[in-house]
Amino acid sequence: MPANDVLRWAVPVGSTGLTQVVIDVATTVDDGGVQVVLRAFGKEGLITRHPTKQLADQLLTALEQ
């Protein structure tokens, strides 16, 4: 997906894949090293954000390794 200065992925979630979570990963470099900013957006609504949170946590863990 197009985005300015970030890597952006649309990840299908669920058995049908009709629901998507959009993940943005941005990096900045300064004197202290590289900082990674991860943002996740989903359409679950305000009551449950479990699929978005779970996918964002998994991606962040993978990026840290």
C-alpha positions in Angstrom: 0.0 0.0 0.0 1.4 3.5 -0.7 2.6 5.6 2.2 5.1 8.4 2.7 8.3 7.5 4.6 6.9 4.3 6.1 6.5 0.6 5.2 2.9 -0.3 5.1 1.3 -3.7 5.0 -2.4 -4.8 4.8 -2.6 -8.1 6.6 -5.7 -10.3 6.2 -7.1 -11.5 9.5 -9.6 -14.3 10.2 -10.8 -17.3 8.4 -12.1 -15.4 5.3 -9.4 -12.7 5.2 -12.1 -10.1 4.6 -11.0 -8.2 7.7 -7.6 -6.5 7.4 -5.2 -4.9 9.8 -2.9 -2.2 8.4 0.6 -2.1 9.9 2.8 1.0 9.5 6.5 0.7 10.4 8.7 3.8 10.4 12.3 4.1 11.3 14.4 7.1 12.4 18.1 7.3 12.9 19.7 9.6 15.5 22.8 9.6 17.7 21.3 7.0 20.0 20.7 4.5 17.2 17.7 3.4 15.2 14.2 3.9 16.6 11.3 1.8 15.2 7.8 3.2 15.4 5.0 0.6 14.8 1.3 1.6 14.3 -1.5 -0.8 13.7 -5.0 0.0 12.5 -8.0 -2.3 12.4 -11.7 -2.2 11.9 -12.7 -4.3 14.9 -14.3 -1.4 16.7 -13.9 0.1 20.1 -15.2 -3.0 22.0 -12.6 -5.4 20.8 -9.2 -4.6 19.4 -7.7 -8.1 20.1 -6.8 -9.1 16.4 -5.1 -5.7 15.8 -3.2 -5.8 19.1 -2.2 -9.4 18.7 -0.9 -8.9 15.2 1.0 -5.7 16.2 2.6 -7.5 19.2 3.7 -10.4 17.0 5.2 -8.1 14.4 7.0 -6.1 17.0 8.5 -9.2 18.6 9.7 -10.4 15.1 11.3 -7.0 14.4 13.1 -7.0 17.8 14.8 -10.4 17.1 
